[in-house]
Amino acid sequence: MNDPLFRTLSLMRGPELKNRLLLAPLTNQQSEVDGTASQADFDWIERVARGGYSMIMACAANVQENGKTFKNQLGIWNDDQLPGLRRMADIIRKHGAVSSIQLHHGGFRAGFNLKDGKSVGPSDNLTYNARGLTRTEVHQLRDDFIGAACRAKKAGFDGAEVHGAFGWILSQFLSFTLNQRTDEYGGSRENRARLIIEIIEGIRRECGQDFQIGLRLSFERYGMDFEDILYVARTCLAEELIDYLDLAPWDVRFTLENGAFAGKRAIDVFADLPRGRVKLGASGKLMNADDARMVLEAGLDFVMIGRAAILETDFPEKIKKNPHHASPSLPVTEAYLRKNGLSNDFINYMRHWDSFVSD
């Protein structure tokens, strides 16, 4: 097949991807209260794993009990969660896809499992009723991200993605507005990026050379500075610390309005960076086959499919049959989503997305 979307892709480590269409990590709020995987998780993974994606990335899984950000969020912070994680990885492998899981901590924005009523982050924050982590706690957070990756490997996942996007705890550390620390994890750009780099280096050290490591970055809202994000990307690409960089703008067409790159699409800025053997991909309102190809034409290596997968779990298979396939128009009915395999909890979560579910 000549379609660039269906060319294979080799990462630096681990198994080859059968095409360039990867399933984005999708929050669904359908796991058990204790963070163990539910039957709804298994049913959903089974459905998307049959859909033709080259990599299935399980939803954001919290790495510490106090990092839980979504009701009924999947957990990867203790060994009781291993059997369910193992079953998810087994399902993905059975259908011939590469498996990954996203490692997450909500930081200031974590609203569950808070023992003293306060969330935690890089420094005290009254807006979020949050307290700053001690230096010892920062090291524990780092070690728990690394430990979660080890748990993912033990469960049989081919890799894990470090979630440094969307204003969660790692991007809070990177933010010059949210991070007011005065130790080696605050102040300079290098210091604010230190926790992300230490986590990635620790995962590589503990999980070995065959384990695939991804990093997700975004660059809008939550006190983020584009140059800070670019610094992390440059470091990870130049030193080949990761196997793939997953860019997550709200819209892949996002154009920078100020600074040195004003007028350029963000994905074009990243595509121009030297990246050695690291692969680069993006998500962001990619609702048809032609838009997905546009990402590859911009010089990126793969496409992360999110909303389109919620609407059609077999989006890649539909593109195989129709090279110009487009997703159904929004909003869609609850009955439509249920037919596409979404649980009641997943559908209720989608109601929070503007104009996604019709009344």
C-alpha positions in Angstrom: 0.0 0.0 0.0 1.4 3.4 -1.0 -0.6 5.4 1.5 1.9 7.0 3.9 -0.4 6.3 6.8 0.1 2.6 6.4 3.9 2.5 6.1 5.7 0.7 8.9 7.6 2.7 11.5 10.6 1.5 13.4 11.4 3.1 16.8 14.9 3.1 18.3 13.8 0.3 20.7 11.2 -2.4 20.9 8.8 -3.7 18.3 8.1 -2.1 14.9 4.8 -0.2 14.4 2.7 -1.6 11.5 1.4 1.8 10.5 1.5 5.5 11.4 -1.9 5.7 13.2 -1.5 5.4 17.0 -4.3 5.4 19.5 -4.0 8.4 21.8 -4.4 7.9 25.6 -8.1 8.5 26.3 -9.4 9.4 29.7 -12.6 7.4 30.3 -13.2 7.4 34.1 -14.4 3.7 34.0 -11.9 1.9 36.2 -12.6 0.7 39.7 -12.5 3.1 42.6 -9.2 1.6 43.8 -7.5 2.1 40.4 -7.7 -1.5 39.2 -8.9 -2.1 35.7 -12.6 -2.9 35.2 -14.4 -5.0 32.7 -15.3 -1.8 30.9 -11.5 -1.2 30.5 -11.0 -4.6 29.1 -13.9 -4.3 26.7 -12.7 -0.9 25.4 -9.1 -2.1 24.9 -10.4 -5.2 23.1 -12.4 -3.0 20.8 -9.7 -0.5 19.9 -7.1 -3.2 19.6 -9.1 -4.7 16.9 -9.4 -1.4 15.1 -6.1 -1.4 13.3 -3.9 1.1 15.3 -0.2 0.3 15.4 0.1 1.3 19.0 -2.6 1.2 21.6 -1.8 3.6 24.5 -3.9 3.0 27.6 -5.4 6.0 29.4 -3.5 8.2 31.8 -2.7 6.0 34.9 -1.8 7.8 38.1 1.6 7.0 39.6 0.8 8.0 43.2 -2.4 7.6 45.2 -2.6 11.4 45.7 -2.2 12.0 41.9 -5.7 10.8 41.1 -7.3 13.4 39.0 -10.3 11.8 37.4 -13.2 9.9 39.0 -12.5 6.2 38.6 -9.1 6.8 37.1 -6.8 3.8 36.2 -3.9 3.4 38.6 -0.4 2.1 38.3 0.8 3.0 41.8 0.7 -0.4 43.5 1.0 -4.1 42.7 -2.6 -4.8 43.3 -3.3 -3.1 40.0 -0.9 -5.4 38.1 -3.3 -8.2 37.2 -5.7 -5.8 35.4 -2.8 -4.0 33.7 -1.4 -7.4 32.6 -4.7 -8.3 31.1 -4.9 -5.0 29.2 -1.4 -5.6 27.8 -2.2 -9.2 26.8 -5.3 -8.0 24.9 -3.3 -5.5 22.9 -0.6 -8.0 22.1 -3.2 -10.6 21.0 -4.5 -8.2 18.3 -1.0 -7.4 16.9 -0.5 -3.9 18.2 2.3 -2.4 20.3 1.3 -1.5 23.8 2.0 1.6 25.9 0.5 3.2 29.0 0.6 6.9 30.0 2.1 7.8 33.4 0.3 10.6 35.1 0.0 12.7 38.2 -2.4 15.6 38.5 -0.4 17.7 40.9 -2.4 20.8 41.9 -5.3 19.5 39.9 -5.6 16.1 41.5 -8.9 16.0 43.4 -9.2 12.5 44.8 -7.4 10.5 47.5 -6.1 13.6 49.2 -5.3 12.6 52.8 -5.1 16.2 54.2 -7.4 17.9 51.8 -4.6 19.5 49.9 -3.2 18.6 46.5 0.5 18.9 45.9 2.7 20.6 43.3 6.1 22.3 42.9 5.2 25.1 45.4 2.4 26.4 47.5 -0.6 27.5 45.5 -3.7 29.2 47.1 -5.7 29.0 43.9 -5.6 25.2 44.0 -5.4 24.9 47.8 -2.1 23.1 47.2 1.1 22.8 49.1 4.6 22.5 47.7 6.4 19.2 47.8 9.5 18.9 50.0 12.7 18.0 48.2 12.4 14.5 49.6 8.8 14.3 48.2 10.0 15.4 44.8 12.5 12.6 44.8 9.7 10.2 45.8 7.6 11.5 43.0 10.4 10.9 40.6 10.9 7.4 41.9 7.2 6.6 41.7 7.1 7.6 38.0 10.0 5.3 37.5 8.4 2.6 39.6 5.2 2.9 37.6 7.1 2.3 34.4 8.7 -0.8 35.9 5.2 -2.0 36.8 4.1 -1.4 33.2 7.0 -3.5 32.0 6.2 -6.2 34.5 2.6 -6.2 33.2 3.8 -6.8 29.7 3.6 -3.3 28.1 6.1 -2.6 25.4 6.6 0.9 26.8 5.2 3.9 28.6 4.6 7.6 27.9 5.5 10.2 30.5 2.7 12.8 30.6 4.3 16.2 30.6 1.3 18.0 29.1 -2.0 19.7 29.9 -0.9 21.4 33.1 -0.4 18.2 35.1 2.4 17.9 37.7 5.4 17.7 35.3 4.3 20.7 33.3 3.6 22.5 36.7 7.3 22.0 37.5 8.3 23.3 34.1 6.0 26.4 34.4 7.8 29.6 35.4 4.5 30.9 36.9 3.5 27.8 38.9 7.0 26.7 40.0 8.4 29.1 42.7 11.0 26.7 44.1 14.4 27.9 45.1 16.2 24.5 45.0 17.5 22.5 42.0 14.0 21.9 40.8 13.1 25.6 40.4 14.4 28.9 39.0 16.3 28.4 35.8 14.8 26.6 32.8 17.2 23.7 33.3 16.2 23.3 36.9 12.5 23.4 36.1 13.0 20.7 33.4 15.1 18.6 35.8 12.3 16.4 37.1 11.1 15.4 33.7 14.7 14.5 32.6 15.4 12.6 35.8 12.3 10.6 35.4 13.1 9.7 31.8 16.7 8.8 32.6 15.5 6.7 35.5 13.0 4.8 33.4 15.7 4.0 30.8 18.1 2.8 33.6 15.5 0.6 35.3 13.5 -0.7 32.4 16.3 -1.4 30.0 17.1 -0.9 26.3 14.0 -2.7 24.8 11.4 -0.6 26.7 9.9 2.2 24.6 9.7 5.6 26.3 7.5 8.4 25.0 7.0 12.0 26.3 3.8 14.0 25.8 4.2 17.8 25.7 1.6 20.6 25.1 2.3 24.3 24.8 -1.0 26.1 25.5 -2.5 27.4 28.8 -1.5 26.5 32.4 1.3 29.0 32.5 3.4 27.3 29.9 6.1 29.1 27.9 6.8 27.8 24.4 10.6 28.3 24.8 10.5 26.1 28.0 8.7 23.3 26.1 11.1 23.7 23.2 14.0 23.3 25.6 12.7 20.0 26.9 12.1 18.8 23.4 15.5 19.8 22.2 17.2 18.1 25.1 15.3 14.8 24.7 15.8 14.8 20.9 19.4 15.8 20.9 20.4 13.2 23.6 18.0 10.6 22.3 16.6 10.2 25.8 13.2 9.0 24.4 12.0 6.9 21.6 9.1 9.2 20.5 7.8 12.7 21.3 4.1 13.1 21.3 2.9 16.7 20.7 -0.5 17.5 22.1 -1.9 20.8 20.9 -5.7 21.3 21.2 -5.6 21.7 17.5 -2.8 20.4 15.3 -3.1 23.6 13.2 -2.2 25.8 16.2 -0.2 28.8 15.1 2.1 30.7 17.4 1.1 34.4 17.9 4.2 35.9 19.4 7.9 35.3 20.1 10.6 34.2 17.7 8.3 31.7 15.9 5.2 34.0 15.5 3.1 33.1 12.5 4.5 29.5 12.3 2.5 26.4 13.2 3.9 24.8 16.3 4.2 21.4 14.7 6.4 22.9 12.0 8.8 24.4 14.6 9.2 20.9 16.2 9.5 19.2 12.8 12.5 21.5 12.1 14.4 20.3 15.2 17.2 17.8 14.7 15.9 14.6 16.2 18.3 11.8 15.4 16.5 8.5 15.7 13.7 9.9 17.9 10.3 9.8 16.2 7.8 12.7 16.3 4.1 12.7 16.2 1.1 14.9 17.1 -2.6 14.8 17.9 -5.3 17.6 17.8 -8.7 17.5 16.1 -7.6 15.1 13.4 -11.0 13.9 12.2 -10.3 12.6 8.7 -7.7 10.8 6.7 -6.5 13.8 4.8 -5.8 15.7 8.0 -3.8 12.8 9.3 -1.7 12.7 6.1 -1.2 16.5 6.5 0.7 15.8 9.8 3.1 13.4 7.9 3.4 15.9 5.1 4.6 18.4 7.7 7.6 16.2 8.4 6.3 14.3 11.4 6.5 10.5 11.7 3.2 9.4 13.2 -0.3 10.6 14.1 -2.1 10.2 17.4 -5.9 9.6 17.0 -8.1 10.6 19.9 -11.6 12.0 19.2 -11.8 10.2 15.9 -11.2 6.9 17.8 -13.9 7.7 20.3 -16.3 8.2 17.4 -15.0 5.1 15.4 -12.9 2.6 17.2 -11.9 1.2 13.8 -10.8 4.5 12.3 -7.7 3.0 10.6 -9.6 0.1 9.1 -12.1 2.6 7.7 -9.3 4.6 6.1 -8.0 1.4 4.5 -11.4 1.0 2.8 -11.8 4.7 1.9 -8.6 6.8 1.6 -10.6 10.0 2.2 -12.7 8.7 5.1 -14.0 11.4 7.5 -15.4 11.0 11.0 -19.1 11.5 11.7 -19.9 15.1 12.4 -20.4 16.3 16.0 -22.4 16.2 18.2 -23.4 12.5 18.3 -26.0 10.8 20.3 -25.5 8.8 23.5 -26.9 5.8 21.6 -24.3 6.2 18.9 -21.4 6.2 21.4 -22.8 3.2 23.2 -23.0 1.3 19.9 -19.3 2.3 19.4 -18.4 0.6 22.6 -18.3 3.4 25.2 -19.4 2.6 28.7 -21.9 4.8 30.6 -19.0 6.3 32.6 -17.1 7.0 29.4 -20.1 8.7 27.8 -20.7 10.8 30.9 -17.1 12.0 30.8 -17.6 12.9 27.1 -20.5 15.2 28.1 -17.9 17.5 29.5 -16.5 18.1 26.0 -18.1 21.0 24.1 -20.6 19.9 21.5 -19.6 16.2 21.6 -22.7 14.5 23.0 -26.1 15.7 21.9 -28.9 15.9 24.5 
